[in-house]
Amino acid sequence: MRRTLATTGIIAASLAALAISVTPAMAAQGQGRGPGDGTGTCTSPTTATAQAWNYGMNNGTGAGMGAGMNNGRGQQGRGFGQGAGMSGSLANLEQGTLTAAQKLDLSAMAEEEKMAHDVYVTLAARYPEIYQFSRIARAETQHETQVEALLARYGLANPNDGKAVGEFTSAAFQDLYDELVASATTAAKAMAVGVTVEATDIADLKDALKSITAPDVLQVYTSLLKGSQHHLAAFGG
């Protein structure tokens, strides 16, 4: 979104501070729940316990997943799960009216969700021991799909069409992706990247929700916000 594009120049500067408070020590075993009525369980090979989150929208259900990591001071952390996503389609949600600015925001949100997914896929390959990246990337795929469904519903072009991982229509998102991936030179900095991505997404969604009245967009944005808040917690933010 437009606010996100303005953050490109300050992302790198925030990573060092974020890395101080972030550790990859997360383990999980617990009960999952989602923004809708989703439920799930989470297991791991550790003895630690924590909440597992199911990112289902409407009555989504799914199994939570967690993996334990030890930070040298004991096993601790949070778990999270994957939900089934929106129940079927947007067919049961009332369509509203979007202003020109809100349409631009919706298009940018699609790229923002793709960027989060692509960053996490790339860092999952670089740091396979950090389980958050691969698992949250799957949730980001659902987020991207939900926003792209709204684009289609409102007759808007999808900026992600034909774009491979790490490729973007907007130069600003391309630069932001490149900057974030390049900054993840250690495991701690990679985790800080996750915090930055989710914190930025949360801020953008909150901004968008201030003016949205279209019921379908309002529900999707609200659900994405809850998902991003759970992702932020999983990264230690």
PASEBA-1860 file (N, C-alpha, C; in nm, 3 decimals):
! residues 237
1> MRRTLATT> 0.084/-0.118/0.000/0.000/0.000/0.000/0.088/0.125/0.000 ~ 0.027/0.241/-0.019/0.109/0.361/-0.035/0.197/0.386/0.086 ~ 0.144/0.360/0.207/0.225/0.378/0.328/0.345/0.284/0.328 ~ 0.324/0.161/0.281/0.433/0.064/0.276/0.543/0.112/0.183 ~ 0.505/0.166/0.069/0.605/0.208/-0.027/0.694/0.317/0.033 ~ 0.637/0.398/0.122/0.715/0.504/0.184/0.813/0.451/0.287 ~ 0.797/0.327/0.330/0.884/0.273/0.434/1.012/0.212/0.377 ~ 1.023/0.202/0.246/1.136/0.130/0.186/1.270/0.178/0.238
9> GIIAASLA> 1.288/0.309/0.248/1.418/0.361/0.287/1.454/0.342/0.432 ~ 1.358/0.309/0.519/1.388/0.300/0.662/1.389/0.156/0.712 ~ 1.354/0.060/0.628/1.347/-0.079/0.673/1.482/-0.127/0.723 ~ 1.587/-0.105/0.645/1.718/-0.158/0.683/1.764/-0.101/0.816 ~ 1.737/0.026/0.840/1.781/0.089/0.964/1.714/0.028/1.086 ~ 1.592/-0.023/1.068/1.520/-0.079/1.182/1.561/-0.222/1.215 ~ 1.627/-0.290/1.124/1.657/-0.431/1.143/1.750/-0.457/1.261 ~ 1.850/-0.373/1.278/1.946/-0.395/1.387/1.876/-0.387/1.522
17> ALAISVTP> 1.789/-0.289/1.538/1.718/-0.275/1.665/1.624/-0.391/1.687 ~ 1.557/-0.433/1.583/1.465/-0.545/1.597/1.537/-0.673/1.632 ~ 1.654/-0.692/1.576/1.727/-0.817/1.598/1.764/-0.836/1.744 ~ 1.778/-0.727/1.818/1.816/-0.736/1.959/1.711/-0.811/2.039 ~ 1.583/-0.787/2.004/1.475/-0.846/2.083/1.420/-0.974/2.024 ~ 1.476/-1.018/1.914/1.422/-1.135/1.845/1.515/-1.253/1.862 ~ 1.460/-1.369/1.898/1.537/-1.492/1.898/1.459/-1.596/1.823 ~ 1.528/-1.695/1.767/1.457/-1.801/1.696/1.406/-1.909/1.788
25> AMAAQGQG> 1.401/-1.881/1.920/1.361/-1.985/2.017/1.211/-1.993/2.026 ~ 1.152/-2.081/1.948/1.009/-2.099/1.950/0.974/-2.246/1.943 ~ 0.894/-2.291/2.040/0.847/-2.429/2.037/0.698/-2.424/2.056 ~ 0.629/-2.536/2.027/0.484/-2.526/2.040/0.416/-2.658/2.063 ~ 0.315/-2.649/2.144/0.221/-2.758/2.161/0.100/-2.697/2.226 ~ -0.014/-2.691/2.159/-0.126/-2.623/2.220/-0.250/-2.630/2.135 ~ -0.346/-2.548/2.170/-0.473/-2.547/2.101/-0.474/-2.431/2.004 ~ -0.525/-2.457/1.884/-0.531/-2.352/1.783/-0.670/-2.291/1.776
33> RGPGDGTG> -0.675/-2.167/1.733/-0.803/-2.104/1.709/-0.783/-1.999/1.602 ~ -0.888/-1.962/1.535/-0.873/-1.870/1.424/-0.970/-1.754/1.435 ~ -0.958/-1.660/1.340/-1.048/-1.545/1.339/-1.193/-1.587/1.324 ~ -1.218/-1.702/1.258/-1.354/-1.753/1.247/-1.378/-1.850/1.360 ~ -1.419/-1.970/1.328/-1.439/-2.071/1.431/-1.339/-2.184/1.415 ~ -1.223/-2.155/1.357/-1.125/-2.259/1.330/-1.069/-2.318/1.457 ~ -1.041/-2.446/1.452/-0.977/-2.511/1.565/-0.868/-2.601/1.515 ~ -0.771/-2.629/1.599/-0.663/-2.717/1.556/-0.574/-2.753/1.672
41> TCTSPTTA> -0.483/-2.842/1.648/-0.387/-2.878/1.751/-0.247/-2.860/1.697 ~ -0.155/-2.845/1.787/-0.017/-2.823/1.747/0.073/-2.914/1.828 ~ 0.165/-2.979/1.760/0.256/-3.067/1.830/0.398/-3.041/1.787 ~ 0.492/-3.078/1.871/0.632/-3.061/1.838/0.712/-3.162/1.919 ~ 0.839/-3.181/1.884/0.920/-3.276/1.959/0.973/-3.221/2.090 ~ 0.930/-3.104/2.131/0.979/-3.045/2.255/0.876/-3.065/2.365 ~ 0.915/-3.027/2.486/0.821/-3.036/2.597/0.758/-2.902/2.629 ~ 0.795/-2.800/2.555/0.739/-2.668/2.580/0.595/-2.663/2.531
49> TAQAWNYG> 0.519/-2.571/2.586/0.382/-2.553/2.542/0.359/-2.408/2.507 ~ 0.266/-2.386/2.414/0.232/-2.250/2.374/0.104/-2.255/2.294 ~ 0.053/-2.140/2.259/-0.068/-2.136/2.179/-0.037/-2.162/2.033 ~ -0.122/-2.239/1.968/-0.112/-2.262/1.824/-0.227/-2.186/1.759 ~ -0.197/-2.122/1.649/-0.298/-2.038/1.586/-0.343/-2.097/1.454 ~ -0.471/-2.097/1.434/-0.530/-2.141/1.308/-0.577/-2.016/1.235 ~ -0.530/-1.997/1.113/-0.563/-1.874/1.042/-0.688/-1.889/0.955 ~ -0.782/-1.971/0.995/-0.904/-1.989/0.915/-0.988/-1.863/0.915
57> MNNGTGAG> -1.049/-1.833/0.801/-1.144/-1.724/0.792/-1.283/-1.784/0.777 ~ -1.384/-1.715/0.827/-1.519/-1.770/0.833/-1.509/-1.901/0.910 ~ -1.544/-2.010/0.879/-1.537/-2.124/0.967/-1.421/-2.215/0.933 ~ -1.308/-2.158/0.900/-1.193/-2.237/0.858/-1.142/-2.327/0.969 ~ -1.098/-2.444/0.933/-1.039/-2.534/1.031/-0.910/-2.588/0.976 ~ -0.819/-2.628/1.064/-0.694/-2.684/1.017/-0.611/-2.731/1.134 ~ -0.508/-2.802/1.105/-0.420/-2.854/1.211/-0.307/-2.757/1.235 ~ -0.276/-2.732/1.360/-0.165/-2.645/1.394/-0.034/-2.720/1.379
65> MGAGMNNG> 0.071/-2.647/1.354/0.201/-2.708/1.337/0.303/-2.631/1.415 ~ 0.398/-2.700/1.476/0.502/-2.630/1.550/0.630/-2.711/1.550 ~ 0.739/-2.645/1.570/0.867/-2.714/1.581/0.949/-2.645/1.688 ~ 1.020/-2.721/1.765/1.093/-2.664/1.877/1.233/-2.621/1.840 ~ 1.275/-2.512/1.897/1.413/-2.467/1.883/1.459/-2.424/2.021 ~ 1.586/-2.439/2.050/1.637/-2.409/2.183/1.732/-2.290/2.174 ~ 1.707/-2.189/2.257/1.791/-2.070/2.252/1.908/-2.076/2.350 ~ 1.932/-2.193/2.409/2.043/-2.207/2.501/2.005/-2.176/2.645
73> RGQQGRGF> 1.881/-2.122/2.661/1.836/-2.090/2.796/1.712/-2.170/2.833 ~ 1.675/-2.262/2.749/1.555/-2.339/2.776/1.463/-2.337/2.657 ~ 1.369/-2.426/2.654/1.277/-2.436/2.543/1.154/-2.351/2.571 ~ 1.124/-2.265/2.480/1.010/-2.180/2.500/0.963/-2.131/2.364 ~ 0.849/-2.067/2.361/0.808/-2.008/2.236/0.660/-2.023/2.207 ~ 0.626/-2.000/2.081/0.487/-2.002/2.039/0.472/-2.095/1.921 ~ 0.354/-2.147/1.906/0.324/-2.229/1.790/0.220/-2.159/1.706 ~ 0.200/-2.207/1.588/0.097/-2.149/1.504/0.050/-2.254/1.407
81> GQGAGMSG> -0.066/-2.233/1.350/-0.123/-2.333/1.261/-0.168/-2.271/1.131 ~ -0.218/-2.356/1.043/-0.268/-2.313/0.914/-0.417/-2.341/0.909 ~ -0.494/-2.247/0.866/-0.637/-2.268/0.853/-0.676/-2.302/0.711 ~ -0.803/-2.326/0.692/-0.852/-2.365/0.560/-0.879/-2.244/0.472 ~ -0.861/-2.123/0.526/-0.884/-2.005/0.446/-1.032/-1.969/0.444 ~ -1.071/-1.882/0.351/-1.210/-1.841/0.342/-1.296/-1.958/0.302 ~ -1.415/-1.962/0.356/-1.502/-2.075/0.330/-1.561/-2.064/0.189 ~ -1.493/-2.125/0.095/-1.544/-2.132/-0.041/-1.507/-2.013/-0.126
89> SLANLEQG> -1.573/-1.900/-0.108/-1.552/-1.786/-0.196/-1.606/-1.660/-0.130 ~ -1.608/-1.552/-0.207/-1.663/-1.427/-0.157/-1.813/-1.417/-0.184 ~ -1.871/-1.524/-0.236/-2.010/-1.518/-0.283/-2.108/-1.474/-0.176 ~ -2.080/-1.510/-0.050/-2.174/-1.477/0.057/-2.146/-1.342/0.121 ~ -2.045/-1.271/0.072/-2.012/-1.140/0.128/-2.063/-1.030/0.035 ~ -2.127/-0.932/0.092/-2.184/-0.824/0.013/-2.073/-0.737/-0.048 ~ -2.088/-0.706/-0.175/-1.993/-0.618/-0.243/-2.030/-0.473/-0.217 ~ -1.930/-0.390/-0.200/-1.954/-0.249/-0.175/-1.899/-0.161/-0.286
97> TLTAAQKL> -1.865/-0.039/-0.250/-1.810/0.057/-0.345/-1.672/0.101/-0.297 ~ -1.577/0.106/-0.390/-1.442/0.149/-0.357/-1.410/0.279/-0.428 ~ -1.343/0.368/-0.357/-1.295/0.491/-0.420/-1.171/0.458/-0.504 ~ -1.128/0.553/-0.582/-1.008/0.533/-0.663/-0.887/0.503/-0.575 ~ -0.878/0.573/-0.463/-0.765/0.551/-0.372/-0.772/0.412/-0.309 ~ -0.892/0.367/-0.275/-0.907/0.234/-0.215/-0.876/0.124/-0.316 ~ -0.904/0.148/-0.442/-0.868/0.051/-0.546/-0.717/0.041/-0.560 ~ -0.649/0.154/-0.551/-0.503/0.152/-0.556/-0.446/0.078/-0.435
105> DLSAMAEE> -0.507/0.101/-0.320/-0.463/0.032/-0.199/-0.481/-0.119/-0.213 ~ -0.593/-0.160/-0.270/-0.621/-0.303/-0.287/-0.518/-0.368/-0.379 ~ -0.485/-0.299/-0.486/-0.383/-0.350/-0.578/-0.248/-0.359/-0.509 ~ -0.213/-0.256/-0.432/-0.086/-0.257/-0.361/-0.084/-0.365/-0.253 ~ -0.200/-0.390/-0.190/-0.206/-0.494/-0.088/-0.176/-0.630/-0.148 ~ -0.221/-0.654/-0.270/-0.191/-0.780/-0.336/-0.041/-0.798/-0.352 ~ 0.028/-0.691/-0.391/0.174/-0.700/-0.405/0.241/-0.713/-0.269 ~ 0.185/-0.648/-0.169/0.243/-0.656/-0.035/0.236/-0.798/0.020
113> EKMAHDVY> 0.121/-0.864/-0.003/0.108/-1.003/0.043/0.200/-1.095/-0.036 ~ 0.214/-1.070/-0.165/0.309/-1.150/-0.245/0.451/-1.128/-0.197 ~ 0.484/-1.003/-0.164/0.619/-0.975/-0.118/0.649/-1.052/0.011 ~ 0.553/-1.051/0.105/0.572/-1.126/0.230/0.596/-1.273/0.199 ~ 0.512/-1.329/0.114/0.528/-1.470/0.077/0.664/-1.496/0.015 ~ 0.705/-1.412/-0.078/0.830/-1.435/-0.151/0.952/-1.418/-0.061 ~ 0.947/-1.321/0.030/1.056/-1.304/0.125/1.069/-1.429/0.211 ~ 0.957/-1.481/0.259/0.961/-1.597/0.348/1.006/-1.723/0.274
121> VTLAARYP> 0.962/-1.740/0.151/1.007/-1.856/0.073/1.158/-1.850/0.051 ~ 1.207/-1.733/0.018/1.350/-1.716/-0.007/1.431/-1.741/0.119 ~ 1.385/-1.687/0.232/1.459/-1.705/0.357/1.444/-1.845/0.413 ~ 1.335/-1.912/0.380/1.318/-2.052/0.424/1.424/-2.140/0.359 ~ 1.457/-2.109/0.234/1.562/-2.186/0.165/1.700/-2.154/0.223 ~ 1.718/-2.031/0.266/1.848/-1.989/0.321/1.866/-2.037/0.464 ~ 1.758/-2.036/0.542/1.764/-2.076/0.683/1.658/-2.184/0.710 ~ 1.680/-2.305/0.663/1.578/-2.411/0.680/1.551/-2.445/0.825
129> EIYQFSRI> 1.643/-2.410/0.915/1.622/-2.440/1.056/1.519/-2.347/1.120 ~ 1.487/-2.236/1.056/1.387/-2.143/1.109/1.253/-2.180/1.047 ~ 1.177/-2.259/1.120/1.054/-2.318/1.065/0.947/-2.214/1.035 ~ 0.954/-2.097/1.100/0.851/-1.996/1.079/0.838/-1.957/0.933 ~ 0.950/-1.949/0.861/0.944/-1.899/0.724/0.860/-1.987/0.633 ~ 0.887/-2.116/0.633/0.813/-2.204/0.542/0.665/-2.213/0.579 ~ 0.636/-2.213/0.707/0.497/-2.229/0.749/0.416/-2.101/0.733 ~ 0.476/-1.988/0.764/0.402/-1.863/0.747/0.390/-1.830/0.598
137> ARAETQHE> 0.484/-1.873/0.517/0.474/-1.853/0.371/0.346/-1.916/0.318 ~ 0.308/-2.032/0.373/0.185/-2.096/0.327/0.063/-2.012/0.363 ~ 0.064/-1.951/0.480/-0.046/-1.863/0.518/-0.050/-1.740/0.428 ~ 0.069/-1.688/0.390/0.074/-1.572/0.302/0.018/-1.604/0.164 ~ 0.031/-1.729/0.121/-0.030/-1.770/-0.005/-0.181/-1.753/0.003 ~ -0.239/-1.792/0.116/-0.383/-1.773/0.136/-0.420/-1.625/0.137 ~ -0.340/-1.545/0.204/-0.367/-1.401/0.209/-0.365/-1.341/0.069 ~ -0.264/-1.377/-0.007/-0.252/-1.325/-0.143/-0.373/-1.366/-0.227
145> TQVEALLA> -0.415/-1.491/-0.215/-0.529/-1.542/-0.290/-0.656/-1.465/-0.256 ~ -0.674/-1.433/-0.128/-0.793/-1.361/-0.085/-0.797/-1.219/-0.144 ~ -0.684/-1.151/-0.144/-0.680/-1.016/-0.199/-0.699/-1.020/-0.350 ~ -0.638/-1.117/-0.415/-0.653/-1.128/-0.560/-0.797/-1.160/-0.599 ~ -0.869/-1.233/-0.514/-1.010/-1.259/-0.539/-1.090/-1.130/-0.535 ~ -1.053/-1.041/-0.444/-1.119/-0.910/-0.439/-1.088/-0.828/-0.563 ~ -0.965/-0.832/-0.611/-0.931/-0.760/-0.733/-1.020/-0.805/-0.848 ~ -1.035/-0.936/-0.861/-1.119/-0.989/-0.968/-1.265/-0.946/-0.951
153> RYGLANPN> -1.310/-0.945/-0.828/-1.450/-0.910/-0.801/-1.479/-0.765/-0.838 ~ -1.381/-0.679/-0.819/-1.401/-0.537/-0.849/-1.349/-0.499/-0.987 ~ -1.313/-0.598/-1.066/-1.272/-0.573/-1.203/-1.138/-0.503/-1.215 ~ -1.048/-0.529/-1.120/-0.918/-0.463/-1.120/-0.809/-0.560/-1.167 ~ -0.709/-0.506/-1.233/-0.598/-0.588/-1.282/-0.518/-0.643/-1.164 ~ -0.470/-0.765/-1.180/-0.388/-0.828/-1.076/-0.240/-0.802/-1.107 ~ -0.172/-0.723/-1.025/-0.031/-0.692/-1.052/0.061/-0.812/-1.038 ~ 0.012/-0.920/-0.977/0.096/-1.037/-0.954/0.090/-1.140/-1.068
161> DGKAVGEF> 0.003/-1.118/-1.164/-0.011/-1.213/-1.274/0.122/-1.231/-1.347 ~ 0.163/-1.357/-1.361/0.283/-1.386/-1.439/0.415/-1.355/-1.369 ~ 0.408/-1.318/-1.242/0.530/-1.281/-1.170/0.582/-1.399/-1.088 ~ 0.707/-1.432/-1.109/0.771/-1.541/-1.033/0.808/-1.492/-0.894 ~ 0.855/-1.582/-0.809/0.901/-1.544/-0.676/1.013/-1.442/-0.688 ~ 0.998/-1.331/-0.618/1.099/-1.226/-0.622/1.083/-1.127/-0.735 ~ 0.974/-1.138/-0.811/0.948/-1.045/-0.922/0.820/-0.968/-0.894 ~ 0.824/-0.835/-0.916/0.711/-0.750/-0.883/0.685/-0.648/-0.993
169> TSAAFQDL> 0.560/-0.609/-1.005/0.523/-0.508/-1.104/0.575/-0.371/-1.063 ~ 0.559/-0.339/-0.935/0.601/-0.207/-0.885/0.749/-0.206/-0.849 ~ 0.818/-0.104/-0.897/0.961/-0.092/-0.866/0.983/-0.079/-0.715 ~ 0.890/-0.013/-0.645/0.907/0.007/-0.501/0.902/-0.126/-0.428 ~ 0.810/-0.214/-0.466/0.805/-0.345/-0.402/0.924/-0.431/-0.441 ~ 0.970/-0.416/-0.563/1.090/-0.489/-0.605/1.210/-0.448/-0.521 ~ 1.224/-0.316/-0.501/1.336/-0.266/-0.421/1.325/-0.312/-0.276 ~ 1.202/-0.311/-0.222/1.183/-0.350/-0.083/1.214/-0.498/-0.064
177> YDELVASA> 1.168/-0.581/-0.156/1.200/-0.724/-0.150/1.351/-0.746/-0.153 ~ 1.417/-0.682/-0.248/1.562/-0.699/-0.261/1.635/-0.654/-0.135 ~ 1.589/-0.543/-0.078/1.652/-0.489/0.043/1.635/-0.581/0.162 ~ 1.514/-0.632/0.179/1.486/-0.720/0.293/1.565/-0.850/0.284 ~ 1.566/-0.911/0.167/1.638/-1.036/0.149/1.788/-1.016/0.168 ~ 1.840/-0.906/0.115/1.983/-0.879/0.128/2.023/-0.853/0.273 ~ 1.931/-0.798/0.352/1.964/-0.763/0.491/1.967/-0.886/0.583 ~ 1.910/-0.997/0.540/1.899/-1.116/0.625/2.027/-1.199/0.620
185> TTAAKAMA> 2.134/-1.141/0.669/2.266/-1.205/0.659/2.295/-1.303/0.773 ~ 2.212/-1.302/0.876/2.223/-1.398/0.986/2.083/-1.446/1.021 ~ 2.075/-1.551/1.100/1.944/-1.602/1.142/1.867/-1.497/1.222 ~ 1.936/-1.425/1.310/1.870/-1.322/1.390/1.817/-1.210/1.303 ~ 1.896/-1.170/1.204/1.851/-1.063/1.114/1.737/-1.111/1.025 ~ 1.737/-1.239/0.991/1.627/-1.294/0.913/1.497/-1.289/0.992 ~ 1.504/-1.325/1.120/1.387/-1.315/1.205/1.339/-1.171/1.217 ~ 1.434/-1.078/1.224/1.399/-0.936/1.230/1.329/-0.891/1.104
193> VGVTVEAT> 1.367/-0.948/0.990/1.298/-0.919/0.864/1.152/-0.960/0.875 ~ 1.127/-1.078/0.932/0.990/-1.122/0.951/0.910/-1.025/1.037 ~ 0.972/-0.976/1.143/0.907/-0.878/1.230/0.874/-0.752/1.150 ~ 0.970/-0.705/1.070/0.950/-0.583/0.992/0.836/-0.599/0.891 ~ 0.837/-0.712/0.821/0.733/-0.736/0.720/0.594/-0.735/0.785 ~ 0.580/-0.807/0.894/0.449/-0.818/0.957/0.406/-0.687/1.024 ~ 0.498/-0.617/1.087/0.465/-0.489/1.149/0.420/-0.388/1.045 ~ 0.486/-0.389/0.930/0.448/-0.297/0.822/0.312/-0.334/0.766
201> DIADLKDA> 0.289/-0.463/0.748/0.160/-0.509/0.697/0.047/-0.471/0.792 ~ 0.071/-0.487/0.920/-0.029/-0.451/1.020/-0.063/-0.301/1.012 ~ 0.041/-0.218/1.002/0.019/-0.074/0.994/-0.061/-0.038/0.869 ~ -0.029/-0.101/0.757/-0.100/-0.072/0.633/-0.246/-0.116/0.640 ~ -0.270/-0.234/0.696/-0.407/-0.282/0.708/-0.490/-0.193/0.800 ~ -0.429/-0.148/0.909/-0.502/-0.059/0.999/-0.536/0.072/0.930 ~ -0.443/0.124/0.850/-0.471/0.245/0.774/-0.586/0.224/0.677 ~ -0.582/0.111/0.606/-0.686/0.082/0.507/-0.823/0.066/0.572
209> LKSITAPD> -0.826/0.005/0.689/-0.953/-0.021/0.757/-1.022/0.106/0.806 ~ -0.949/0.216/0.815/-1.007/0.341/0.863/-1.115/0.394/0.770 ~ -1.102/0.364/0.641/-1.196/0.423/0.545/-1.281/0.321/0.469 ~ -1.252/0.193/0.486/-1.324/0.090/0.409/-1.465/0.068/0.465 ~ -1.562/0.071/0.375/-1.701/0.039/0.413/-1.753/-0.081/0.335 ~ -1.689/-0.119/0.226/-1.733/-0.235/0.147/-1.725/-0.360/0.236 ~ -1.837/-0.429/0.260/-1.837/-0.541/0.354/-1.738/-0.652/0.320 ~ -1.724/-0.686/0.192/-1.633/-0.794/0.155/-1.488/-0.757/0.179
217> VLQVYTSL> -1.450/-0.637/0.141/-1.313/-0.591/0.162/-1.286/-0.573/0.312 ~ -1.383/-0.522/0.383/-1.370/-0.503/0.527/-1.342/-0.636/0.598 ~ -1.415/-0.740/0.560/-1.396/-0.869/0.625/-1.260/-0.930/0.591 ~ -1.221/-0.921/0.466/-1.091/-0.976/0.426/-0.979/-0.902/0.497 ~ -0.983/-0.770/0.495/-0.877/-0.692/0.560/-0.871/-0.723/0.710 ~ -0.986/-0.735/0.774/-0.989/-0.764/0.917/-0.926/-0.900/0.946 ~ -0.958/-0.997/0.863/-0.901/-1.130/0.882/-0.751/-1.131/0.854 ~ -0.708/-1.058/0.752/-0.565/-1.048/0.723/-0.491/-0.982/0.838
225> LKGSQHHL> -0.553/-0.883/0.899/-0.491/-0.815/1.013/-0.468/-0.912/1.128 ~ -0.568/-0.993/1.158/-0.553/-1.091/1.266/-0.442/-1.191/1.232 ~ -0.440/-1.236/1.108/-0.335/-1.329/1.067/-0.197/-1.268/1.081 ~ -0.182/-1.143/1.039/-0.052/-1.077/1.048/-0.009/-1.057/1.193 ~ -0.105/-1.031/1.280/-0.070/-1.018/1.422/-0.019/-1.150/1.478 ~ -0.077/-1.261/1.437/-0.028/-1.392/1.481/0.110/-1.420/1.422 ~ 0.130/-1.383/1.296/0.261/-1.401/1.233/0.367/-1.320/1.307 ~ 0.333/-1.197/1.342/0.427/-1.111/1.413/0.469/-1.177/1.544
233> AAFGG> 0.373/-1.234/1.616/0.404/-1.301/1.742/0.495/-1.423/1.717 ~ 0.469/-1.494/1.607/0.551/-1.612/1.576/0.696/-1.575/1.547 ~ 0.717/-1.455/1.495/0.853/-1.408/1.470/0.916/-1.343/1.593 ~ 0.842/-1.333/1.701/0.895/-1.276/1.823/0.867/-1.129/1.840 ~ 0.781/-1.074/1.754/0.751/-0.931/1.762/0.640/-0.898/1.860
END
